[in-house]
């Protein structure tokens, strides 16, 4: 059973930076596509950034382009999301997810981690 555990969230002032990490229980990100999602209170979950198993970055949400960077370290079984120039609207619970091609969907999810941006 694949487990994903996020870390690195917290409270930061607007304009600041945070780096989220998502550690997998096995060698997941070398073989599966992966992504970061977020869900703010009262809003639907949205995909923030996505990266392929081959390190090709396939997606950034328009509102985070130029501010967020997705990356991974297969040797550490870890997915990252570097978040710079944070805005109040970035406040949300952030989730990492893994996408086995055979499943055709994001099958594995982390438990989520809170990111709060204050003014």
Secondary structure, 3 states (H helix, E strand, C coil): CCCEEEECCEEEECCCCEEEEEEECCCCCCCCEEEEEEECCCCCCEEEEEECCCCCEEEECHHHCCCEEEEEEHHHCEEEEEECCCCHHHCEEEEEEEECCCCCCCCEEECCEEEEEEC
